[in-house]
Amino acid sequence: QKIQALPDIAQYKLASEFIKDFYRQLTFSSDLYCVAVTEDGGAFRAADIQPFASLRTTIYNATGYRQIYWNMTWSPDSQRLCFKGLKADATEEIATVGIAPGKPQLKVHHTGKSISADFTWHPDGHRIVFCMHCPERGLSQLYEFNPNSADPAQLLKGQDPATANTSACWTPDGKQLLVHGGHVLLQRR
């Protein structure tokens, strides 16, 4: 059951309640019907915002991780979250999870090290871009994967191999990818 979007003051009040209880970051979905909150102990909760019934209904609790990083991102339809999780053995994972009650559908898309916690979901829902260390180039580069398939993450084509790219963001129409990066100064010996 969907509800009307909360006015700004209600969002602020709800954010204050979550922060008071959990002391972590929260991220509102693009439709403003859900909020994702990271908690102590490596978990996050996705909660339905129902101001007339209950402020919090837990939809998913990611307890399989030692840590959930701060930059979760919502799918364009606000039905899934993409996040970076740290397992007990220090393995980093990129995963998505559906927030439908009773069937969270956790899907791990990439496992490795040196993965950025900054994700951007293309408005069409079929591409997620993130940064991680590229062993062939020796610096941070953009990678992409389709969250709807089992295909592995691929190096994004067209990048300058001498530029360290550290974060990205799709424009709302999905026609451009804004990239934050800088040239790497190589130290000569």
BELZI-V660729 format. One record per pair of residues at least 12 apart in sequence whose ideal C-beta (glycine too) atoms are under 7 Angstrom apart, sorted by the first residue. I is the first residue (numbers start at 0). J is the second residue. Records with the same first field share a line. If there is no record, write none. Layout:
I = J, J
//
This chain:
1 = 32
2 = 32, 48, 49
4 = 31
5 = 31, 48, 50
9 = 50
10 = 27
13 = 34, 48, 54
16 = 54
17 = 34, 36
21 = 36, 38
23 = 36, 37, 38
24 = 37, 69
26 = 71, 73
28 = 73, 77
29 = 73, 75, 77
30 = 77
32 = 47, 48, 77
33 = 45, 46, 47, 48, 77, 98
34 = 46, 48
35 = 71, 80
37 = 67, 69
41 = 64, 65, 66, 67, 85
42 = 60, 61, 62, 67
43 = 61, 67, 71, 82
44 = 57, 59, 60
45 = 58, 59, 80, 98
46 = 58
58 = 98, 100
59 = 96, 98, 103
61 = 84, 96
64 = 84, 85, 86
65 = 85, 86, 87
66 = 85
67 = 82, 84
68 = 82, 83, 116
69 = 116
70 = 116, 117, 118
72 = 118, 119, 120
74 = 120, 124
75 = 120, 122, 124
76 = 124
78 = 97, 98, 99
79 = 95, 96, 97, 98
80 = 95, 96, 98
81 = 93, 95, 118, 120, 127, 146
82 = 94
83 = 114, 116
90 = 110
91 = 111, 112, 114
92 = 107, 109, 110
93 = 108, 109, 114, 129
94 = 106, 107, 108
95 = 108, 146
108 = 144, 146, 152
109 = 144, 152
111 = 131
113 = 131, 132
114 = 129, 131
115 = 129, 130, 131, 165, 166
117 = 129, 130, 166
119 = 167, 168, 169
121 = 169, 173
122 = 169, 171, 172, 173
123 = 173
125 = 145, 147
126 = 143, 145
127 = 143, 144, 146
128 = 141, 143, 155, 167, 176
129 = 142
130 = 164, 165, 166
133 = 154
136 = 160
138 = 163, 183
139 = 163, 164, 165
140 = 154, 158, 164
141 = 155, 158, 164, 167, 178
142 = 154, 155
143 = 155
161 = 182, 183
162 = 180, 181, 182
163 = 180, 181, 183
164 = 178, 180
165 = 179, 180
166 = 179
//
